[in-house]
């Protein structure tokens, strides 16, 4: 039986990086999916990706994994789905329009947990949710959990129970086909679970094992890249995906003259923008609303090489989705933000 997967992104080959980076510490506000937004993801050549080992200041170079397909994912309120009653304890649902599939999660300040899935007429709700990871999340964070669910498939009642564990086993630089991202944290997630039923008095039990890797970065919701290999029922499935650059919202150290980060996201009062210029540059910073109008012009000046931090007051702006727009020497980079 095939399991739906908690996901959103693909994976990168391993190499040692000589550039020293600080250990990232991620909170829920930094990476949790934002209800009301959407992302574009890509599948890739899984044979070209080797997870390798973790560690400090690692470079995962997956520039050559390619793009074998595109699909969208919408983050919606579980109450807006056809499965609201089965997943009343979840607060976030991933909806995949291409196959009308849903995944349900509890995402808050302390945990990122899986509540089950619904696709193809089969609904798998967990009575005991599965912790994917907890916050704050930093290098060498670990945790374990048990999970339990009951579902019906082909007229038979199945029981799913298992254990999972996570280990934030590395941090450093991630290279995707479109560019390089720094201060990335990798989480290794391992599942062992069983689906069991009884057919005509005969027990049927299938065991599964999943090795999964997720790359996360502050301000990207939820993952930059995901890769997993699941074995069970005599089959092995390898899959994953990575975020399109438009959904990441920014690009770093890719021959451009800029790296930057924005937090918190969502925000209600103040956005904090930190950026580094590597050369003398003309810089313009705008906050653009959903209609493409400049809601706030933050800065327009010439900047010298260095690191800059700005606090952007947003308390007077209407709630909604905005684009923080940075224009450096005529090159525009965008970061989507939610004001609530």
ROBAZA-514583 format. One line per field, with one value per residue (C-alpha): residue in three letters; residue number from 0; x, y, z. Coordinates in steps of 0.1 Angstrom, whole numbers, plus 5000, padded with zeros to 4 digits. Each point is the difference from the previous one (the first is absolute). Layout:
<pts>
type <- (ALA|...) $
seq <- (NUM|...) $
east <- (X|...) $
north <- (Y|...) $
up <- (Z|...) $
</pts>
This chain:
<pts>
type <- (UNK|UNK|UNK|UNK|UNK|UNK|UNK|UNK|UNK|UNK|UNK|UNK|UNK|UNK|UNK|UNK|UNK|UNK|UNK|UNK|UNK|UNK|UNK|UNK|UNK|UNK|UNK|UNK|UNK|UNK|UNK|UNK|UNK|UNK|UNK|UNK|UNK|UNK|UNK|UNK|UNK|UNK|UNK|UNK|UNK|UNK|UNK|UNK|UNK|UNK|UNK|UNK|UNK|UNK|UNK|UNK|UNK|UNK|UNK|UNK|UNK|UNK|UNK|UNK|UNK|UNK|UNK|UNK|UNK|UNK|UNK|UNK|UNK|UNK|UNK|UNK|UNK|UNK|UNK|UNK|UNK|UNK|UNK|UNK|UNK|UNK|UNK|UNK|UNK|UNK|UNK|UNK|UNK|UNK|UNK|UNK|UNK|UNK|UNK|UNK|UNK|UNK|UNK|UNK|UNK|UNK|UNK|UNK|UNK|UNK|UNK|UNK|UNK|UNK|UNK|UNK|UNK|UNK|UNK|UNK|UNK|UNK|UNK|UNK|UNK|UNK|UNK|UNK|UNK|UNK|UNK|UNK|UNK|UNK|UNK|UNK|UNK|UNK|UNK|UNK|UNK|UNK|UNK|UNK|UNK|UNK|UNK|UNK|UNK|UNK|UNK|UNK|UNK|UNK|UNK|UNK|UNK|UNK|UNK|UNK|UNK|UNK|UNK|UNK|UNK|UNK|UNK|UNK|UNK|UNK|UNK|UNK|UNK|UNK|UNK|UNK|UNK|UNK|UNK|UNK|UNK|UNK|UNK|UNK|UNK|UNK|UNK|UNK|UNK|UNK|UNK|UNK|UNK|UNK|UNK|UNK|UNK|UNK|UNK|UNK|UNK|UNK|UNK|UNK|UNK|UNK|UNK|UNK|UNK|UNK|UNK|UNK|UNK|UNK|UNK|UNK|UNK|UNK|UNK|UNK|UNK|UNK|UNK|UNK|UNK|UNK|UNK|UNK|UNK|UNK|UNK|UNK|UNK|UNK|UNK|UNK|UNK|UNK|UNK|UNK|UNK|UNK|UNK|UNK|UNK|UNK|UNK|UNK|UNK|UNK|UNK|UNK|UNK|UNK|UNK|UNK|UNK|UNK|UNK|UNK|UNK|UNK|UNK|UNK|UNK|UNK|UNK|UNK|UNK|UNK|UNK|UNK|UNK|UNK|UNK|UNK|UNK|UNK|UNK|UNK|UNK|UNK|UNK|UNK|UNK|UNK|UNK|UNK|UNK|UNK|UNK|UNK|UNK|UNK|UNK|UNK|UNK|UNK|UNK|UNK|UNK|UNK|UNK|UNK|UNK|UNK|UNK|UNK|UNK|UNK|UNK|UNK|UNK|UNK|UNK|UNK|UNK|UNK|UNK|UNK|UNK|UNK|UNK|UNK|UNK|UNK|UNK|UNK|UNK|UNK|UNK|UNK|UNK|UNK|UNK|UNK|UNK|UNK|UNK|UNK) $
seq <- (0|1|2|3|4|5|6|7|8|9|10|11|12|13|14|15|16|17|18|19|20|21|22|23|24|25|26|27|28|29|30|31|32|33|34|35|36|37|38|39|40|41|42|43|44|45|46|47|48|49|50|51|52|53|54|55|56|57|58|59|60|61|62|63|64|65|66|67|68|69|70|71|72|73|74|75|76|77|78|79|80|81|82|83|84|85|86|87|88|89|90|91|92|93|94|95|96|97|98|99|100|101|102|103|104|105|106|107|108|109|110|111|112|113|114|115|116|117|118|119|120|121|122|123|124|125|126|127|128|129|130|131|132|133|134|135|136|137|138|139|140|141|142|143|144|145|146|147|148|149|150|151|152|153|154|155|156|157|158|159|160|161|162|163|164|165|166|167|168|169|170|171|172|173|174|175|176|177|178|179|180|181|182|183|184|185|186|187|188|189|190|191|192|193|194|195|196|197|198|199|200|201|202|203|204|205|206|207|208|209|210|211|212|213|214|215|216|217|218|219|220|221|222|223|224|225|226|227|228|229|230|231|232|233|234|235|236|237|238|239|240|241|242|243|244|245|246|247|248|249|250|251|252|253|254|255|256|257|258|259|260|261|262|263|264|265|266|267|268|269|270|271|272|273|274|275|276|277|278|279|280|281|282|283|284|285|286|287|288|289|290|291|292|293|294|295|296|297|298|299|300|301|302|303|304|305|306|307|308|309|310|311|312|313|314|315|316|317|318|319|320|321|322|323|324|325|326|327|328|329|330|331|332|333|334|335|336|337|338|339) $
east <- (5000|5014|5003|4996|5030|5006|5018|5009|5035|5031|5036|5036|5034|5026|5033|5020|4998|5029|4977|4992|4964|4982|4977|4964|4973|4964|4968|4965|4994|5032|4989|4964|4977|4979|4962|4988|5032|5012|5033|5013|5023|5020|5007|5035|5024|5001|5030|5020|4995|5020|4992|5035|5008|4992|5022|5010|5006|4991|4993|4973|5005|4970|5004|4997|4968|4979|4963|4978|4966|4981|4971|4983|4991|4975|5001|4964|4979|4989|4965|4998|5007|4975|5017|4995|4984|5027|5028|4985|5032|5022|5005|5016|4993|5022|4977|5014|4976|5016|4986|4976|5021|5003|5025|4991|5023|5002|5025|5006|5027|5010|4995|4995|4979|4982|4963|4995|4990|4971|5003|4983|4970|5022|5001|5027|4995|5024|4984|5035|5018|5036|5026|5022|5022|4997|5010|5024|5019|5037|5031|4998|4964|4984|4967|4979|4963|4973|4970|4967|4972|4970|4987|4979|5013|4982|4974|5025|5010|5037|5020|5031|5025|5036|5029|5019|5031|5017|5036|5011|5032|5017|5001|5017|4995|4974|5005|4969|4998|4991|5025|5016|4985|5019|4992|4979|4992|4995|4976|5002|4966|4996|4967|4992|4964|4976|4966|4980|4965|4981|4985|4977|5016|5035|5023|5019|5029|5022|5031|5014|5033|5006|5032|4992|5021|4987|5020|4987|5009|4986|4973|4993|4967|5002|5030|5025|5006|4987|5012|4987|5004|4972|5001|4970|4980|5029|5003|5023|4990|5023|4985|5002|4999|5015|4985|4999|5021|4969|4987|5033|4998|5037|5034|5033|5037|4991|5022|4976|5010|4975|4990|4971|4975|4966|4983|4976|4977|4971|5003|4975|5020|5036|5020|5037|5021|5037|5020|5037|5014|5032|5007|4990|4964|4968|4974|4962|4977|4962|4971|4975|4963|4981|4989|5036|4998|5029|4984|5032|5032|5026|5033|5017|5036|5036|5015|5036|5012|4988|4972|4968|4970|4967|4968|4969|4968|4970|4974|4981|4998|4969|5004|5009|5028|5027|5033|5031|5018|5038|5014|5038|5017|4968|4997|4968|4996|4968|4989|4964|4988|4967|4987|4975) $
north <- (5000|5033|5028|5037|5020|5031|5020|5028|4999|4981|4990|5007|4982|5004|5018|5018|5038|5021|5030|5001|5008|5005|4973|5009|4998|4998|5008|4991|5035|4996|4969|4990|5001|5031|4993|5019|4998|4976|4987|4985|4970|4978|4963|4990|4972|4981|4978|5032|5007|4984|5012|4993|5008|5030|5022|5037|5023|4974|5008|4979|5005|4989|5024|4972|4982|5017|5007|4971|5016|5027|5000|5025|4997|5022|5005|5001|4998|4964|5014|5010|4964|4971|4983|5026|4977|4973|5025|5025|5001|5010|5037|4998|4979|4995|4998|4986|5011|4977|4969|5014|4987|5014|4998|5012|5016|5017|5029|5023|5015|4967|4973|4990|4969|4978|4991|4978|5001|4998|4990|4977|4993|4988|5021|4992|5021|4996|4997|5005|5025|4995|5026|5009|5024|5024|5037|5016|4979|5002|4979|4966|5005|4966|4984|4968|4993|4974|5003|4981|5001|4980|5001|4982|4988|4977|4993|4988|5017|5006|5010|5020|5003|5009|5020|5030|5020|5031|5013|5034|4985|5027|5037|5020|5008|4985|5003|4995|5001|5037|5012|4998|5005|5004|4994|4969|4974|4963|4977|4962|4984|4962|4981|4964|4990|4972|4998|4970|4986|4967|4985|4970|4991|5003|5028|5021|5021|5023|5017|5033|5018|5036|5020|5037|5032|5035|5033|5030|5037|5030|5018|4971|4982|4971|4981|5009|4964|4965|4965|4967|4963|4977|4962|4977|4972|4989|5035|5029|5036|5029|5035|5036|5036|5034|5035|5021|5032|5021|4982|5003|5037|5008|4988|5002|4998|4992|5026|5027|5030|4992|4976|5007|4986|5012|4991|4994|4987|5003|5034|5024|5030|5000|4982|4997|5001|4991|5002|5000|5019|4987|5030|5037|4998|5019|4985|5004|4983|4999|4982|4991|4990|4972|5024|5008|5035|5013|5001|5013|5014|4991|5011|5013|5008|4990|4975|4991|4964|4988|4985|5021|4995|5018|4999|5004|5011|4982|5005|5026|4978|4979|4963|4978|4987|5024|4998|5015|5012|5007|5015|5000|5017|4993|4963|4993|4973|4993|4985|4993|5010|4997|5028|4989) $
up <- (5000|4990|5026|4993|5009|5022|4975|4979|4984|4986|5011|4993|4998|5028|5001|5026|5001|5011|5008|5037|5008|5033|5011|4990|5026|4986|5018|4987|4986|4979|4980|5007|4969|4998|4995|4970|4979|4973|4987|4968|5003|4976|4999|4989|4991|5032|4989|4998|5037|5028|5035|5014|5036|5020|5021|5005|4971|4974|4963|4984|4963|4980|4971|4975|5012|4973|4998|4989|5008|5017|5024|5023|5037|5018|5038|5011|5032|5008|5006|4964|4987|4996|5029|5027|5026|4996|5006|5024|5021|4971|4991|4966|4969|4969|4969|4968|4972|4974|5017|5026|5029|5035|5028|5035|5026|5033|4996|5029|5022|5015|4974|4964|5001|4975|5005|4969|4964|4975|4964|4974|5023|5029|5031|5026|5032|5029|5035|5014|4978|4987|5010|4970|5021|5029|5005|5006|4974|4997|4992|5019|5011|5004|5009|4998|4999|4996|4977|4994|4975|4986|4965|4974|4966|4976|5026|5026|5033|5004|5030|4997|5028|5001|5014|4985|5009|4988|5002|4987|4988|4980|4989|4974|4963|4976|4963|4979|4962|5001|5026|5034|5035|5032|5037|4991|5026|4990|5019|4997|5007|5004|5002|5007|4999|4994|4981|5012|4992|5001|4968|5003|5033|4987|5014|4974|5013|4979|5015|4987|5005|4989|4999|4993|4998|5001|4995|5018|5001|5020|4980|4976|5006|5005|4984|4973|4990|5009|4992|5013|4994|5013|5000|5007|4985|4978|4983|5004|4990|4998|4995|5011|4987|5004|5001|4969|5003|4999|5031|5018|4994|5001|4988|5016|4990|4964|4983|5011|5022|5027|5027|5024|5025|5012|5033|5016|4973|5006|5017|5016|5012|4987|4973|5005|4969|5000|4968|4990|4970|4985|4978|4998|4987|4993|5022|5001|5025|4996|5016|4972|5006|4982|4973|4991|5016|5021|5035|5016|4986|5025|4986|4969|5003|4991|5023|5008|5007|5034|5020|5005|5023|4996|5021|4978|5018|4985|5027|4980|4968|4992|5008|4970|4978|4989|4981|5015|4969|5000|4968|4999|4970|4980|5010|5019|5027|5018|5033|5007|5035|5019|5022|5026) $
</pts>
